[in-house]
Amino acid sequence: MAKAKRDEQLFQRLRAHGLRKRPAKIVSEHNGRGRPAKAVTQVVSDLNKLVRYVEDRVSGGPQKRQAAAKKVAKTRRAKAHSRSNAAKKAARTRAKGRA
């Protein structure tokens, strides 16, 4: 079987956009026919994960999640305090009935 020829134009474009040589070579060797090799699929998957991570960071994801977590914790504390007060009130009511 002949060795797969690399799409030089694609390779140069990937390299110009900052992709390292090895992943650029793996992707550019896939000729577009048939099912891509496992390595090609892995490189594309890794690049997609990187894009999602960068988009999350740019849109302020971690700060949003931190603010949401603080709000949830505050609500949880408030609800627990409310349940505690209700239980104390019920205990006082029951104590009055026994006396």
Buried (B, 14 or more C-beta within 10 A) or exposed (E): EEEEEBBEEBBEEBBEEEBEEEBBBBBBBBEEEEEBBEBBEEBBEEBEEEEEEEEEEEEEEEEEEEEEEEEEEEEEEEEEEEEEEEEEEEEEEEEEEEE
